[in-house]
């Protein structure tokens, strides 16, 4: 009870009287349906290049069990590895399998572009070096876009582009760095709008909770005004990687939400289904994580549904469908039971 009161106070402080009035109306007339996941990220890795058609059919069978309607393909290329070009030998690319199975299932697919595994290292350089790096990325990304358009234009399930650069609120806080980022996003999103006028353009970001929420709101307000072709911001809740807590999540989500409303953009939310157990900043090893308990996921769903019904899992394949993680099987069972009660 104390937690619920605290959350309403944080929401009201972040967005003002309109949200407080909304909270009171919701308390008096609670929603008929409980919040559920509407989509999931799909993170393509080298192993997916070896998947058979039956493997993809099983994956989409699981998506249907969750009543998933939207898939965000995080990227179609990572470093020198691609998932969209036909590999030959009669085998379809990973992207083609996704598109062909999503369409009859009534699912919409948002297609991410190319990811650089050295991104975070590169953007920590000097402003001039970052500008050069982003110029190189732009050239590579435009090449990928031009190769993708003929693949995507014949698939009605394709509905948008996902910019693979994740935007945090500390790497770009200096004015020169912010200007470099704004220029890059303006050019890239503008190219996407010209090349694919009907498709939406999305970008994701997160907060490190190291600056006040009002500064985060201003940061996103400036970014969205600099790159007006961007139509969706997908806010990562940061719970699984301990960047935000259940107490601070509403404050920072509200800040980004306010910026999207000001820019007339959509706000989606990423529900992290995992609990980080290794990797930076916990230790110097590679990133490790296990599926989180459903009780925590339910808190995330309740908080984030105050801002949007577009609740996107990160990721159902990794933390619900994994056969090697018993916690994932438990999470899937608990969530399906929850859905039955909704």
N, C-alpha and C positions, 0 to 999 in steps of 0.2 A: 504493500500500500504506500509506503514511504517512497519507494522507487517510482511508482506511477505518478505521484504528485510532483516529484522532482523532475521527471521527464516533461510533464506538461509545462512546468515553469521554464525549463530550458528552451523549449520550443517557442513559447510566447516571447521570451526575451530576445530570441534570435530573429523572429519574424514579426513581432509586434501584435497589436490587438486583433487583426483579422484571424490569425492562427489561434489565438486564445478563444475567440468566438467559435471557430471551427471545432476546437477541442471540447468546448461545452456542448455543442450540438451533437458531437459524436458520443459523448458520455450519456446524453439523454436518449439518443437514438443510435445505439451501437450498430455497426455494419452487420448485415445478414450473413455475409461470407467471411470466413477467416482468411487472412492473407496467405497466398501461396506463390510459389515460384512460377513465373511466366516464361522464363527462358533460361538458357545456360550458355556459358562460354564453352568453346571447343578448342582446346589447345593442341594443335597438330605437332607431332614429334616424329622422329625418324622411324619409329616402330609402325606408324600408320601407313608408311609407304609399302609395308609388307602385308597389310591387311587384305583379306579376301573379301569378296562381295558379301559372303555370309556374315563376316565380322561386322560389316557396316549395317546389315539388316538387323543384327542383334542390338547394336547400339540404338538404332532408331526405334526398335521395339521398346527399349527402356525409356526413351524419350516420350513415347506415347503413354507409357504407364504413369509418367509424371505429369502428363497433359501439357508438355512443353509446346509452346507455339512459336518461339523465337530462338534462333541459334546465332550466336556471335562467334564467327570463326576468328580467333585471335590474330592469326596471320596466315598468309598463304606461301610465305617464304621466310626462312630464317637463315641469316648469313648466306651461304652458297647453296642451301637446300631449298628446293621448291616442292609445293604440293598441288600445283595447278597445271603444270605441263604434262601432257600425256606421256607416260613412261615407255610406251611401246609394248610389243608382244601381246597386244590385245587387252592389256590391263588398263583400266581407267585411272585417272588421277584421283587423289583423295578428294579434291574439291568437286570433281564431277560426281563422285559417289554421293557426296553430301547433297548436292543440288538435285540429283535425280531421285533421291529418297525423300527429301524434304517436301517436294512439290505434291506428290499424291497424299502425303500426310497432313497437308494444309499448314505446314510450317514455313515461316519466313526466315531468310538467311541474310545476315549482315556479314560482309566479307572484309576481313582485315587485310592489310597490305604486307609490306616486308618489315621484318624485325631484325634488328642488329643486336646481337648478344653483348656487344661492348657499349651499348647506348649510355648506360649510367656512368661508365668511366669517361666516355667522350664528352658528355655535357658538363663534366666537372673541370674541364680545361678553361683556359682564358677565353674571354668573349670573342676575340678574333678567331681562335682555333675552333670554337663552337660554331661560329658563323660559317667557316669553311666546311666543317663536318656536316652541318645541315644542308649546305648547298650540294654536297656530294650525295646525301641521302635523297634530296629532292630529285636529282637526276635519275637515280636508281629507281625511286618510287614511281616516277612518271613512266619509266620503261615498263614496270610491272603493271601499272594501270592500263597502258596501251595493249599489253598482251592479254589482260583479263577481260576487257570489254567485249571482244567477240565471243568469249566463253559465257559471259553472264547475260548478254542481251537477249538470248533465246530462252531464259529461265524466269518465268514470272515470280518464282519464290524469292528471287534476289530483290531486296528492297533497300539496301544501303551499304555504304562504305564505312569501314572502321579504321581510323588512323592509329597505327600501332604504337606510336610514341605515348607513353604514360606521362601525364603532367602532374608533378607534385608542387607543393606550395613553398618550397625552400630553395630549389635549384635555380629559380628564375626571379628571385626577389629583387636583385639589383636592376635599376632602370635599363642599363645597356643590355643585360641578358634578356630581360622581358621584351625589349624592342626587337632583338634578334629572333626570339621565339615567335612573336606576333607576325613579323614579316614572313617567316617561313610558313606558318600556318595559313596566313592570308593567301600566299601564292599557291600552296598545295591544295587547299580546300577550294580555291577559285578554279584551279585546273579541273578538279573533280566535278565541280558544278557545270563547267562548260562541256566536259567529256560525257557526263551522265546526268542530264538535267533533272530527270525524274527521281533519282535516288537520293535518300537522305544521307547526311554525313555526320558521323559520330566520333567523339573523342572521349577518352576516359582520364580520370585523375583521382588523386587521393590527397589526404592531409596528413602531415607528420605531427600535427597538434603542437607545433613549436611557435606559432604566431597566433594572435587573437583571431577569432572567427570573422570579425569585421574586415580584417586585412585579407582573409581568404575570399570573402565575398567580393571585395574590390578587385582582387587579382583576377577572378573569373569574369567579373564584369568587364574589365579592360580587355581580357583575352577574347571574349565573345564579340565585343564590338570591333576588335581588330580583324577578326576572321568571321564575318557575318554569314558565310556559307555553311558554317557548322550549325547543325540543327538539333543535335542531341548531345548532352553531357551525361556520361555514365560514371557515377560517383562510386568509387570503391570504398566499402565501409571500413576496411582496415582492421577488422576485429581479429581475423585469423593470424595476422602478422603483428598484432599488439601495437599498431600505430594509434588506434582509437580504442576507447573502452565503451561499454554499453552506456555509461554515464555521459561521455562526451560525444558520442556518435550523433545524437540529435542536433547538437549545437552546430557542428561542422556541416552536416548534411543540410541543415536549414540555411547556412550561409551560401552554399553552392546553389541550392534551390532558388534562393532569392535572386542570385545573379542570372540564372536561366530564365526566370520569370521576367526580369527586366529586359533581357535580350530576346524574349519571345521564343525561347528554345524549350525542348523537352528535357525533363530530368528523369533519368533512370538510375537505379541503384544496384550495386553489386553486393550480393550476399555471400560472403566468404564461408565456405562449408568446412574449412579445415582449421586445425590448430598447429601452428608452426612449432616444430620440436628441434630444429637444428638449422644452421646457416646464420649468416649475418642478420642482426647484430648479436644473436645468441652465442655463436661460436664461429670459428673460421672454416668450418666444414661446408659441404654443399647443402643447399636448401633441402630440408626434410619437413614433412608434415603428415598428420593423420587426420581422419575425419573427426569433426567436432561432435559433441553430444547434441541431440535434437533440442534439448531444453535451451541451450544457448542460441541455436539457430532460430528457434521460435521467438526469442527476445529480439533478435535482429529483424525478423520479418515484421513484428509488431511495430518497432520503431520506424523502420524504413517505409512501411506502407502508409505512414502519415503524409508522405511526400509524393508517392507514386505507386501505381499498380504494376509497373514494369520492374519486377524484382528478378534479377538475373543471377543465377548461381555461378559461383566459381569454385570448382566446376563439378557438375553432376557426374561426368564420366570418371573423373579422378577420385572423387570422395563419396560417391554413392554406389557406383557400379563396379568398383575394384573388387576382384575376387581374392586379392592377397591381403586386404586390410579388413579384419573382422569389425573394426569400428565403422567402416563404410557400409557393411551389410546391416549393421544395427541402425545406422542413420537412415538408410533406405527404408527399412521395415517400419521404423517409427514415423517417418514422414508419410509413407503410404497410409498408415493407420490414421494419421492426422487428417489427410485428405478425405478419407472415408467419412470422417466426422464433420467435415466442413459443409 
